[in-house]
Amino acid sequence: MSTSTPRIDPLSFLTDELDSLKVQGLYRSLRVLDGAQEAHTTVDGRSVVNLSSNNYLGLTTHPTLKTRAMEALERFGVGTGSVRTIAGTMAMHVELERRLAEFKHTEAVVVFQSGFTANAGTVSAILTKDDVVVSDALNHASIIDGCRLSRAAIKVFPHKDVDAARAILRDLPAGQRTLLITDGVFSMDGDLGPLPALCDAAEEFGAIMMVDDAHASGVFGRNGRGTVDHFGMHGRVDIQVGTLSKAIGALGGYVAGTRDFIEFLQHRARPFLFSTSHPPSVTATCLAAIDLLLDEPQIIDRLWENTRFFKAGLSALGFDTGMSESPITPVIVGDGALTMALSDGLFEEGVFAQGIAFPTVARDKARVRTIVTATHTRDDLQFALDAFKKVGHQLGIV
């Protein structure tokens, strides 16, 4: 009778990687919400002011959106049971895309299951190995993955360096199919992409202009139409990506552009072709959110009032908030372990603000990323500022 040798775990190297994170002070367990995604909520059993949510306008719990979701649930059920191209396109999906196109002042829109798949699916569908992408160094991971999937050559320019982008475009062969792409609002630093100057460059060199407006959707522009509207760039951006998962309060992403472009994505974008369509309750919620943005733009005004108050408070305390121009306000610490200590200390004081370190940001750019919402009260924000002051002094950050 033979004796088998113990099987060596082929994934043991991952345990080593996790142990390394723990030694560096970068290992994080998932925080668990025990309540709704609100400005003041419960996380890991602790009542906290929530500064880590993308729920910019507080719509995840808005009564109108909840009512519309429940009505759709009762009428149509919990899911669609198919992809869009087979049996999963409902009349409400078509209506949502029509309303979004009207909202964005474009010919057409296609909705994806997430903002990530909207970016990755679009870039990988329209480009081939013979094409070139010119991309900002801090563009979102979904853009980077889409570029890799397309197999196009990737040319990266330093963050917001339009002259460097122009130099890359100038050196490409005449007639080279090229995509010039930027975030509208950069998710880790909260600054705006230089959209007008990039549009000028795209037009001069014949590039396709694309902007990922996920963090600008519902935040910038008239009624939250995004950075294209904010900068007055209608008709100059070929591809606009937006999200339904952040300010809209629900789930999904969308791509806006010409009708032919959108129909092409319906035939070639793999996430659209191979993912079940949005549940009726989610679709109805998104439709209700568009109505709310159009009818109650003052909710965006409240978001900006809170943003200005909180930014001013952090600056007065001496924290480094970088180049932020949006409700995303990073508190840049630098060292990863010290950043996590700040995040943990804030949590003990009743403020939920997650630390972000390498590889999400550069090794020397670790930060606690904060996002205020329209539904934070002034007391919430002052409480958070007091906690930042206390923990920041304890750790010697300020």
N, C-alpha and C positions, 0 to 999 in steps of 0.2 A: 504494500500500500504506500503510494507516494505521499509525501507531505508537501503541501503547497506553501510557498513563501508568502509572507504578508505583502499585500499589494501596496506599492508606494503611491501616495496621493499625487497625481500629476498636477494638481492645482495648489500644491503646498507653497509655491512661490508667491501666491497671492497673500497667504498668511504672513510671509516675510514683509511684504509691502505694507500690510496693515500695521504690523509691529513697528515698522519704520515711521509711519504716521504718528503712532502713539508716542514714540521717543521724541519726535519733533514738536509735540503738542498740537498737532493738526488733526488728530482723529476726532470725528464728531459722530455722535449718535443722533438719529432722527428725532427732532422735537415733534410731539404729537398734540394736535389741537383736540381739546375736549368739547369745544363749543363751535359756534359759527365763525366764519371768517370776517370778524368785525374789528373796529378800531380798538376796542377793549374786549379781550377774550380770555379764554383759559387754555394754557399750554402746559402740558405735563403736570396738570393739577394745580398750577399756579395762575392766579389772576394777574394779567399783564396788559400794559399798553402795547399794542401790536404795531411795530414799525418795520415789519418784514413782508408785508403783503403787497401784491400788485393790484389789489382791489381799490384802485384810485378813487372811484366815485362812490364806493360803498354799495354798489348795485347787487352784490351777491345775495343780499338779504332784503332788497327793496320790495315792498308789498305788492306793487303792480307786477313786477317780474315773477314773483312767486305765484301770483294768481294765474297769470298767463301760462306758466309752466304746468300748473295743476289742471287747468282746463284742457291743455293739449294732451296731458297724460291720460285723462279720463276718456277723451275722444279717440286718440290714436294708439294708446299703449305705450310701453316703455322703450321700444326700439323700432328700427325699420326693417331689420332682417335681411338687408342686402346692400351691395355697393351701389353707387349712384348709376352706373352704366348698365345695370341689369334690372333690378326692381326696387331700388332704394331711393329714387328721386320722387319726393312728394311735392305737392303744389306749394307747400310752405317753404321748401328749399328753394324753389324757383323764385318765390316772392322775396325771400331774404336776399338772394343775389341781386334781384332787380332793385330793391331798396338800397342796398349797399352801393351799387353802381351809381344810383341817383345821388346818394349821400357824398360819394367821392368825386362826382363830376367826371365819370369815365363811361365808356360805352358798355362795359360788361364786368362782371365779377364771378369768380368761382370760389366756393368755400371749401376749405380743407379741414381735416380733423384736428389740426393744431397749427400754431404759428410756426413751429419747427418744421413740420412737413410741408407747409406752404412755401417756405424758403428753400428747403432742400429739394422738394419735388419740382419746383419751378426751374431752378438753376440747372439741375441735372437733366431736365426735359429739353431745354432750349439750346444747350451747348453740347459740343462734341469734342473729341480729342484734338481736332484741328483748330479749335477756337481759344480765346484768351479771356481770362477774368482779371480785372484790375480792381483790387479790393483793399479797403482800409484795414490797417493792422489790428484794429480792435473790433472788427465786425463780429456779429454774433456767431456762435458755434454752428448754428443751423446753416448759415451761409457758407461757412468753411466746409462743412460736410457735403453740401450741395455741389460746391466746386470740385471736391475730390471725386464725387460720384460721376460728375460729368466727364472727367478725365481731361478737361481743358487745362491749358497751361495757366498757372496762377501767378500773378504778379502783385506783390503786396507793397503798398506805399505807407510811409509812417503816418501815424494817426493825424487825420485832418490836414495833411500836407498836400494841398492842391497842386503846388508847383511840382512836387515829386510825381503825383499822378499824371500830370500833363507831360512830364518828361518820359514816362513809360509809354503813354499813348503816342507820343511823337516818334518814338523809336520803333513802333510796330510797323510791319509792312502795309502798304496801301491796300485797302480792301479787306484787311484782316477783320473777321467777325469778332467783336470785343464787347464784353459786358463790364460796365463801370458801376460799382455797387458800394453803397454806404448804409449804415444804420441812420435812421432819422434822429433818434435819441439813443445814445450808447448806454447799455443796460447796467454797466458797472460804474461809470463815471458820471452819468447823468448830463453829459454835454450834448450839444446838437451837431449833427453833421453839417459841413459847409455846402449845403445843397445848391444854392444859386451858382457858386463858382464851379462846382462839379457839373452842373447842367451846361454851363458855358463850355467846359472842356469836352463833354460828351458830344455836343453839337459841332464843335470845331473839328473833332477827329472822327465823327461818324460812329460813335459808340452807342450801345444800348444803355440807357440810364435806368437804374433800379434803386429803390429805397425800401429798406425794412422799417416800417413805421409802427412796429408793435408797441413800443413804450410812448409813442406820440398819439396813438389812437385814443380818442376820448379825452385828451389832455391838451394838445396844441391845435391851433387853427380854430376857425369858426365852428362852434358846436362840437369841437373835438375831431375835426376832419383830418388832423395830422399836419406834419411839417410841410407837405406840398402846399397845403392851403396857407399855413403860417407864413411861408416865404413867398407866396404868390406864384408858385411854379406850375400851375395847372397847364397841361398840354406840353410840358417840357420833360416830364418823367414818364418813361415808357412802361415801367412796371412798379406798381405800388403793392407792398405787402402790409396787411393790417392784422390785428388780432381781435378775437372775441373773448379771450381768456383773461384779460387784465381789466381795463376800465369798463368794458362791456359787462364784466362780471360772470360770464358763463364759460364757454369752452369752444376752441377752434381758432382757425386763422382764415384769411381770405387773400386773394390776389386780384387786383384791379388793373384794367388796361383796355386795349382795343378788343372788339368782338372776335376778330380772327385769332388774336393771341390767346384769348380765354378758351375759344373752341379747340385750339391746338392743345392746350393743357388738358382739356377734357378727354382728349384722345391719347395723350402721351405721358402725362404726369402720373407716376406709379403710385404715390399715396392716394390720389383720387381714384385710380382704377382698382386698387386692391384693398381698400378700407371701407368698412361699413359706414354708411352715412350717419349724420347727426341724429340723435333721438329727437322725436317731436317736441318734447319738453324743452330741450336746449334751443332748438330752432325758434320756438315761440318766444322764449326768453330774449333771444337776440333781437327779434323783431320789436319787442316791447322796449328794449334798451335804445334802439334807434329813435323811437318815438320820444323817449325821455330826453335824449340829447337835443332833439329839435325843439321840444316844448319847454324844457326846464334848463336852459344853459347856465343858469345861476349856480347850479351844483358845481360846475367847473370853476366858477369864480371863487367858491368856497375852498376848493382844492388849492387854488393859487394863494389865497389869503393865508391858509395854514402853512403852505410851503414857504412863503416869505418870512413868516414869524419864526418858524423853526430854523431856517437857514441863518437868520440874523442871530438867533440865540446861540447856535453852535459856534458861529464866528466870534461872538463876544466872549465866549468861554476859552477861545484860543485853539479850537480844533481845526485841523486841516481838512477842508471840504473840497479840495481840488478845483475842477473846472465846471462843476455842476451848474446847469441852467434849467433844471427840471425838478419835479418832486423827488427824483432819485438823488439823495444827498449822501455821498460816501464820507465816512469819517476815517481818513487815511492814517494808519498807524505805521505801516511799513513791515515790521517784524510779524511773522505769522503767529507765533506762539503768544506774543503780547496782544495781538488782535483778538485771539480766541479768549484770552483772559479778560479783556474788556467786555466781550460779548457775554461771557459767563457772569461777570460781575454785574452787568446791567440786568441780566435775568434774575439774579438774586434780589435786585432792587425793584423788580416788577416791570421791567422793560424788555420786550422781546425784539432784539435787533441782531440778526445773524452775522457772524464773522465770515469773511470771504478771503481765501488765501490761494496760493498756487495749487493746481494749475489754472484755476478760473481767472486769476489775475497774476501779474508778474510777481516773482519771489519777493521783491522789495516794495511791493505796492499793496500788501494786505490791508484790508479795511473792514470796518463794520458798515454795511450798507443799510441806510435808512430810507424809508418811503413813507411820507405822510399821505393822508387821504382827506377827502372832503368831509368825512364823518368824524374825524378827530375833533374833540373839544379843545378849547384853549387850555383848560385844566389838564387834559391828557398830555398835551405837548409841553406844558411847563413842568409837569411831573417828570417827563422823560428828560428834559434839559437838566433838571436838578439831579437826576440819577447819573447822567453823563458827567456832570461836574464832580460829583462825589467819587465815582469810580475812576474817572480820569485823573484826579488828584492822587488817589490811592496808588495808582499804577505809575505815576510820574509821567503821564502822557501830556498833561497840561499843568 
